Amino acid sequence: MKKRNSKFFCTGLLLSLLMTVMLVFSGCGGEPETLEDYVNSNEEVQEQIDSLTSASAGGSGMTVEINGNTVEYIYQYSQTFDEATAEQMKAQFESYMDSVSSTFTGIGDTLEEESGISGITVKVSYLNGDGSEIYSAEY
């Protein structure tokens, strides 16, 4: 995989994350117990998340899952890479994601501030075409 494609893909991830943070809390009212409760009780937010997920069609698909207080962005490649390539990709993801970890921590902090819910984490996962994990991290 070319380094340029990896940076482009990761930049897209960051933009998607920031968009979702803004969408989830526009018009936020009340104080739900968990982020999942908030999303499940708000049809508009659910539609915005679904829209973001469907807009990611292409060489890889993105889904957003909210379980408890964890927002997980799951990117799955349509192609299945061999083990050696997946290991190289993992090393690239580790390096790049370490350099932007403060962005993900900031997203979690913003979600906590806007929602009044503490303990929110952001998880980012990259999956191979066969569903096996290439890289995953929590912030």
C-alpha positions as CSV (number, residue, x, y, z in Angstrom):
1,M,0.0,0.0,0.0
2,K,1.4,3.4,-0.9
3,K,2.1,5.8,1.9
4,R,0.1,8.6,0.2
5,N,-3.0,6.4,0.1
6,S,-2.7,5.7,3.8
7,K,-2.4,9.4,4.7
8,F,-5.3,10.2,2.5
9,F,-7.4,7.5,4.2
10,C,-6.4,8.6,7.7
11,T,-7.2,12.2,6.9
12,G,-10.6,11.1,5.7
13,L,-11.0,9.3,9.0
14,L,-10.3,12.5,11.0
15,L,-12.7,14.5,9.0
16,S,-15.4,11.9,9.5
17,L,-14.8,11.8,13.2
18,L,-15.1,15.6,13.5
19,M,-18.2,15.7,11.4
20,T,-19.8,13.0,13.6
21,V,-19.0,14.9,16.8
22,M,-20.7,18.0,15.4
23,L,-23.7,16.0,14.1
24,V,-24.3,14.0,17.3
25,F,-24.5,17.0,19.5
26,S,-26.4,19.5,17.3
27,G,-29.7,20.1,19.1
28,C,-28.6,18.0,22.1
29,G,-31.1,18.2,25.0
30,G,-31.6,16.4,28.2
31,E,-29.1,14.3,30.0
32,P,-29.0,10.6,28.9
33,E,-27.1,8.0,31.0
34,T,-24.9,6.8,28.2
35,L,-24.0,8.0,24.7
36,E,-25.8,5.0,23.3
37,D,-29.0,5.9,25.2
38,Y,-28.8,9.4,23.7
39,V,-28.3,8.1,20.1
40,N,-31.0,5.5,20.5
41,S,-33.5,8.0,21.7
42,N,-32.8,10.6,19.0
43,E,-34.0,9.7,15.5
44,E,-32.3,12.7,13.9
45,V,-28.9,11.7,15.3
46,Q,-29.4,8.1,14.2
47,E,-30.2,9.3,10.7
48,Q,-27.1,11.5,10.6
49,I,-24.9,8.6,11.7
50,D,-26.5,6.3,9.1
51,S,-25.9,9.0,6.5
52,L,-22.2,9.3,7.4
53,T,-21.9,5.5,7.2
54,S,-23.5,5.3,3.8
55,A,-21.4,8.2,2.4
56,S,-18.2,6.2,2.9
57,A,-18.7,3.8,0.0
58,G,-15.7,3.1,-2.1
59,G,-12.5,1.1,-1.6
60,S,-13.3,0.7,2.1
61,G,-16.5,1.0,4.1
62,M,-16.9,2.9,7.3
63,T,-19.5,2.1,10.0
64,V,-20.1,3.9,13.2
65,E,-21.1,1.9,16.3
66,I,-22.0,3.3,19.6
67,N,-21.9,0.8,22.5
68,G,-22.3,2.3,26.0
69,N,-20.0,5.2,26.1
70,T,-17.7,4.1,23.3
71,V,-17.9,5.5,19.7
72,E,-16.3,3.1,17.4
73,Y,-15.3,4.0,13.8
74,I,-14.8,0.8,11.9
75,Y,-13.1,1.0,8.5
76,Q,-13.2,-2.2,6.5
77,Y,-11.3,-2.6,3.2
78,S,-13.1,-4.3,0.4
79,Q,-9.8,-6.1,-0.5
80,T,-8.2,-8.7,1.7
81,F,-4.5,-8.1,2.2
82,D,-2.0,-10.9,2.9
83,E,-0.4,-11.2,6.4
84,A,2.8,-9.4,5.4
85,T,1.0,-6.5,3.8
86,A,-1.4,-6.2,6.8
87,E,1.6,-6.1,9.1
88,Q,3.2,-3.3,7.1
89,M,-0.1,-1.4,7.2
90,K,-0.4,-1.9,10.9
91,A,3.0,-0.3,11.4
92,Q,2.0,2.7,9.3
93,F,-1.3,3.0,11.2
94,E,0.5,2.9,14.5
95,S,2.9,5.6,13.5
96,Y,0.3,7.9,12.0
97,M,-2.4,7.3,14.7
98,D,0.2,8.0,17.5
99,S,0.9,11.4,15.8
100,V,-2.8,12.3,15.9
101,S,-3.8,10.7,19.2
102,S,-4.5,14.1,20.7
103,T,-7.2,14.7,18.1
104,F,-9.1,11.5,19.2
105,T,-8.6,12.3,22.9
106,G,-10.0,15.8,22.1
107,I,-13.0,14.2,20.4
108,G,-13.8,12.1,23.5
109,D,-13.3,15.2,25.7
110,T,-15.7,17.2,23.5
111,L,-18.3,14.5,23.5
112,E,-18.1,14.4,27.4
113,E,-18.4,18.2,27.7
114,E,-21.3,18.5,25.2
115,S,-23.2,15.6,26.6
116,G,-22.5,15.8,30.3
117,I,-21.6,12.1,30.1
118,S,-18.3,11.0,31.5
119,G,-16.1,8.1,30.5
120,I,-16.6,8.4,26.7
121,T,-14.0,6.7,24.6
122,V,-13.3,6.8,20.9
123,K,-12.2,3.6,19.2
124,V,-10.8,3.3,15.7
125,S,-10.5,0.0,14.0
126,Y,-9.2,-1.0,10.5
127,L,-10.4,-4.3,9.2
128,N,-9.1,-6.5,6.4
129,G,-11.6,-7.5,3.7
130,D,-12.1,-10.8,5.4
131,G,-13.0,-9.0,8.7
132,S,-9.8,-9.7,10.5
133,E,-8.3,-6.8,12.4
134,I,-5.4,-4.9,11.0
135,Y,-5.2,-2.1,13.6
136,S,-7.3,-0.9,16.5
137,A,-6.8,1.8,19.2
138,E,-8.9,3.5,21.9
139,Y,-8.6,7.1,22.9
